[in-house]
């Protein structure tokens, strides 16, 4: 019977490690996807800005220049908003996967505890206490991994939002500066 308990504990530990690995892989995949999306949007906005500068240099009057600037800002803002929505969808999907992993781990922990209880009924209280402790440790680890994953996804979202705000602020400031310069040229 002690071999049965050892097998159960080994299987439990193997499953806990598998869950931890899945948590880590999902976290990494989510981070890589978010970073790639952010990079694409920043690149697209810089390209739009470069094209806008070129177009503005060919503008015939200040109104046309302002209109071109506003189009560029709108296009970049739309890309950022789409990216934020995609990031939110990705984070929601990641959360759902993390919950599924945690539920699976919890179910296995429960199943393992039930099997351990059956085995321990044969061997009494000593073995039951050891199994319960192992289950509690595994659940604590699963909970710890969940908290780390949520913190990492929250941090990625916050960084994306900060980057979005910074780009939008710079675009607005550039527009204001362009309008001032256009007015100054018109006055001169």
Secondary structure in CASP SS format (residue, H / E / C, confidence):
PFRMAT SS
TARGET T0000
AUTHOR 0000-0000-0000
METHOD secondary structure of the structure
MODEL  1
X C 1.00
X H 1.00
X H 1.00
X H 1.00
X H 1.00
X H 1.00
X H 1.00
X H 1.00
X H 1.00
X H 1.00
X H 1.00
X H 1.00
X H 1.00
X H 1.00
X H 1.00
X H 1.00
X H 1.00
X H 1.00
X H 1.00
X H 1.00
X H 1.00
X H 1.00
X H 1.00
X H 1.00
X H 1.00
X H 1.00
X H 1.00
X H 1.00
X H 1.00
X H 1.00
X H 1.00
X H 1.00
X H 1.00
X H 1.00
X H 1.00
X H 1.00
X H 1.00
X H 1.00
X H 1.00
X H 1.00
X H 1.00
X H 1.00
X H 1.00
X H 1.00
X H 1.00
X H 1.00
X H 1.00
X H 1.00
X H 1.00
X H 1.00
X H 1.00
X H 1.00
X H 1.00
X H 1.00
X H 1.00
X H 1.00
X H 1.00
X C 1.00
X C 1.00
X C 1.00
X C 1.00
X H 1.00
X H 1.00
X H 1.00
X H 1.00
X H 1.00
X H 1.00
X H 1.00
X H 1.00
X H 1.00
X H 1.00
X H 1.00
X H 1.00
X H 1.00
X H 1.00
X H 1.00
X H 1.00
X H 1.00
X H 1.00
X H 1.00
X H 1.00
X H 1.00
X H 1.00
X H 1.00
X H 1.00
X H 1.00
X H 1.00
X H 1.00
X H 1.00
X H 1.00
X H 1.00
X H 1.00
X H 1.00
X H 1.00
X H 1.00
X H 1.00
X H 1.00
X H 1.00
X H 1.00
X H 1.00
X H 1.00
X H 1.00
X H 1.00
X H 1.00
X H 1.00
X H 1.00
X H 1.00
X H 1.00
X H 1.00
X H 1.00
X H 1.00
X H 1.00
X H 1.00
X H 1.00
X H 1.00
X H 1.00
X H 1.00
X H 1.00
X H 1.00
X H 1.00
X H 1.00
X H 1.00
X H 1.00
X C 1.00
X H 1.00
X H 1.00
X H 1.00
X H 1.00
X H 1.00
X H 1.00
X H 1.00
X H 1.00
X H 1.00
X H 1.00
X H 1.00
X H 1.00
X H 1.00
X H 1.00
X H 1.00
X H 1.00
X H 1.00
X H 1.00
X H 1.00
X H 1.00
X H 1.00
X H 1.00
X H 1.00
X H 1.00
X H 1.00
X H 1.00
X H 1.00
X H 1.00
X H 1.00
X H 1.00
X H 1.00
X H 1.00
X H 1.00
X H 1.00
X H 1.00
X H 1.00
X H 1.00
X H 1.00
X H 1.00
X H 1.00
X H 1.00
X H 1.00
X H 1.00
X H 1.00
X H 1.00
X H 1.00
X H 1.00
X H 1.00
X H 1.00
X H 1.00
X H 1.00
X H 1.00
X H 1.00
X H 1.00
X H 1.00
X H 1.00
X H 1.00
X H 1.00
X H 1.00
X H 1.00
X H 1.00
X H 1.00
X H 1.00
X C 1.00
END
